[in-house]
């Protein structure tokens, strides 16, 4: 800045920015294009080169999971997430299929009600899986096992309910599935 000119008084962060601009203007052409400032910025996380591995998300370099794998070649976290996504899709498709039975004229309405009630443990398990996807910590990892137990219980009871309903209360000789719009197809009770 030329001598004799007054510098405006600016407070706080604006003062620091104005000072930095004045210093950069004084440096002129010699200022580097890349700022190599090594001061710690609390808003950005810096990675230590020892922390970086093939996939920082899978945490395959952690001591607890280093020797675990899924299908022999994938990190264990990849396997858990993949089976979790497949399980969520299975629960969603089962829920849609059960509600689709409401449109069937040959199946009682209470079959759908009981089947949805039996699907509740699987839906709770799906909530546990989504919680694990959102926050991978020790307590949520324990809930993944519980989620799969709930899914197994739910699908086992639905299978038993289907056997009981179609053998005891379904009076037709063949199970008629489908609807007027999509067409009907017949299956044997067995």
C-alpha positions as CSV (number, residue, x, y, z in Angstrom):
1,X,0.0,0.0,0.0
2,X,1.4,3.5,-0.8
3,X,2.5,5.5,2.1
4,X,0.2,8.2,3.3
5,X,-3.1,6.3,2.7
6,X,-5.2,5.4,5.6
7,X,-6.1,1.7,6.1
8,X,-9.8,1.2,6.9
9,X,-10.5,-0.4,10.2
10,X,-12.3,-3.7,9.8
11,X,-13.1,-6.0,12.7
12,X,-13.0,-9.8,13.1
13,X,-12.8,-12.1,10.1
14,X,-13.1,-9.2,7.6
15,X,-9.9,-7.7,9.0
16,X,-8.0,-11.0,8.5
17,X,-9.3,-11.3,4.9
18,X,-8.4,-7.7,4.1
19,X,-4.9,-8.3,5.6
20,X,-4.4,-11.5,3.6
21,X,-5.4,-9.7,0.4
22,X,-3.0,-6.9,1.1
23,X,-0.2,-9.4,1.7
24,X,-1.0,-11.3,-1.5
25,X,-1.0,-8.0,-3.4
26,X,2.5,-7.2,-2.0
27,X,3.9,-10.5,-3.1
28,X,2.8,-10.0,-6.7
29,X,4.0,-12.5,-9.2
30,X,6.0,-14.4,-6.7
31,X,3.0,-15.8,-4.8
32,X,2.5,-19.5,-5.5
33,X,-0.7,-20.7,-7.1
34,X,-1.2,-23.5,-4.7
35,X,-1.5,-22.6,-1.0
36,X,0.7,-24.9,1.0
37,X,-0.6,-23.6,4.3
38,X,0.0,-26.3,6.9
39,X,-2.3,-24.9,9.6
40,X,-5.0,-27.2,10.9
41,X,-8.5,-26.4,9.6
42,X,-11.1,-27.7,12.0
43,X,-13.7,-28.0,9.3
44,X,-11.7,-30.5,7.2
45,X,-10.4,-33.9,8.1
46,X,-6.9,-34.8,7.1
47,X,-6.0,-38.4,6.4
48,X,-2.8,-39.9,7.7
49,X,-1.3,-42.1,4.9
50,X,-1.3,-45.0,7.3
51,X,-5.1,-44.8,7.5
52,X,-5.7,-45.0,3.8
53,X,-6.3,-48.5,2.3
54,X,-7.9,-50.0,-0.8
55,X,-11.3,-48.9,0.4
56,X,-11.7,-46.6,3.5
57,X,-15.4,-47.4,3.7
58,X,-15.0,-51.1,4.1
59,X,-12.4,-50.8,6.9
60,X,-10.7,-53.9,5.7
61,X,-7.4,-52.8,7.3
62,X,-8.9,-52.8,10.9
63,X,-7.3,-55.4,13.1
64,X,-10.7,-57.0,13.9
65,X,-11.8,-57.5,10.3
66,X,-8.5,-57.8,8.5
67,X,-8.7,-61.6,8.0
68,X,-12.4,-61.8,7.5
69,X,-13.9,-62.0,4.0
70,X,-17.1,-62.6,2.2
71,X,-17.1,-65.3,-0.6
72,X,-13.4,-65.5,-0.1
73,X,-12.5,-62.4,-2.0
74,X,-14.6,-59.4,-0.8
75,X,-14.1,-57.5,2.4
76,X,-16.6,-58.5,5.2
77,X,-18.2,-55.1,5.3
78,X,-19.0,-55.4,1.6
79,X,-20.7,-58.7,2.2
80,X,-22.8,-57.4,5.1
81,X,-24.0,-54.4,3.1
82,X,-24.8,-56.5,0.0
83,X,-26.8,-59.1,2.0
84,X,-28.5,-56.3,3.8
85,X,-29.6,-54.6,0.6
86,X,-30.8,-58.0,-0.8
87,X,-32.7,-58.6,2.5
88,X,-34.4,-55.2,2.3
89,X,-35.4,-55.9,-1.3
90,X,-36.8,-59.3,-0.3
91,X,-38.8,-57.8,2.5
92,X,-40.2,-55.1,0.2
93,X,-41.2,-57.5,-2.5
94,X,-42.8,-59.9,0.1
95,X,-44.8,-57.0,1.5
96,X,-46.0,-56.0,-2.0
97,X,-46.9,-59.6,-2.8
98,X,-48.9,-60.1,0.4
99,X,-50.9,-56.9,-0.2
100,X,-51.5,-58.0,-3.8
101,X,-53.5,-60.9,-2.4
102,X,-56.2,-58.4,-1.3
103,X,-57.1,-58.0,-4.9
104,X,-57.6,-61.8,-5.3
105,X,-61.3,-62.8,-5.0
106,X,-60.5,-66.3,-3.9
107,X,-58.4,-65.5,-0.9
108,X,-60.0,-64.3,2.4
109,X,-59.1,-60.8,3.6
110,X,-57.9,-62.1,7.0
111,X,-55.2,-64.2,5.3
112,X,-53.6,-60.9,4.3
113,X,-54.0,-59.4,7.7
114,X,-52.3,-62.4,9.5
115,X,-49.5,-62.5,6.9
116,X,-48.8,-58.8,7.4
117,X,-48.8,-59.3,11.2
118,X,-46.3,-62.1,10.7
119,X,-44.1,-59.9,8.5
120,X,-43.7,-57.3,11.4
121,X,-40.5,-59.0,12.8
122,X,-38.9,-58.7,9.3
123,X,-39.9,-55.0,9.1
124,X,-38.3,-54.4,12.5
125,X,-35.2,-56.3,11.2
126,X,-35.2,-54.0,8.2
127,X,-35.2,-51.0,10.5
128,X,-32.2,-52.5,12.3
129,X,-30.4,-52.9,9.0
130,X,-31.1,-49.3,7.9
131,X,-29.8,-48.1,11.3
132,X,-26.6,-50.1,10.7
133,X,-26.3,-48.5,7.2
134,X,-26.6,-45.0,8.7
135,X,-24.2,-45.5,11.6
136,X,-21.7,-48.3,11.8
137,X,-20.9,-48.6,15.4
138,X,-20.6,-51.5,18.0
139,X,-24.3,-51.4,19.1
140,X,-25.6,-51.3,15.6
141,X,-23.4,-54.2,14.5
142,X,-25.0,-56.3,17.2
143,X,-28.4,-55.4,15.8
144,X,-27.5,-56.8,12.4
145,X,-27.5,-60.3,13.8
146,X,-30.8,-59.7,15.5
147,X,-32.2,-58.3,12.2
148,X,-31.4,-61.5,10.4
149,X,-32.9,-63.6,13.2
150,X,-36.1,-61.6,13.0
151,X,-36.2,-62.1,9.2
152,X,-35.7,-65.9,9.6
153,X,-38.5,-66.0,12.2
154,X,-40.8,-64.0,10.1
155,X,-40.4,-66.0,6.9
156,X,-40.6,-69.3,8.8
157,X,-43.9,-68.3,10.4
158,X,-45.3,-67.0,7.1
159,X,-44.4,-70.3,5.5
160,X,-46.2,-72.2,8.2
161,X,-49.2,-69.8,7.9
162,X,-49.4,-70.4,4.2
163,X,-49.4,-74.2,4.7
164,X,-52.1,-74.0,7.3
165,X,-54.3,-71.5,5.4
166,X,-54.2,-73.2,2.0
167,X,-54.7,-76.7,3.5
168,X,-57.4,-75.9,6.1
169,X,-59.4,-72.9,4.9
170,X,-58.9,-72.5,1.2
171,X,-61.8,-74.6,-0.2
172,X,-61.0,-74.7,-3.9
173,X,-59.0,-77.6,-5.3
174,X,-56.4,-75.3,-7.0
175,X,-55.0,-72.0,-5.8
176,X,-56.0,-69.2,-8.1
177,X,-53.6,-66.3,-8.2
178,X,-53.6,-63.1,-10.2
179,X,-56.3,-60.7,-11.1
180,X,-58.7,-59.6,-13.8
181,X,-56.2,-57.1,-15.3
182,X,-53.2,-59.4,-15.3
183,X,-55.0,-62.7,-15.8
184,X,-55.3,-65.7,-13.5
185,X,-53.1,-68.7,-13.2
186,X,-53.8,-71.9,-11.3
187,X,-51.5,-73.8,-8.9
188,X,-52.0,-76.9,-7.0
189,X,-52.3,-76.7,-3.2
190,X,-49.2,-78.8,-2.9
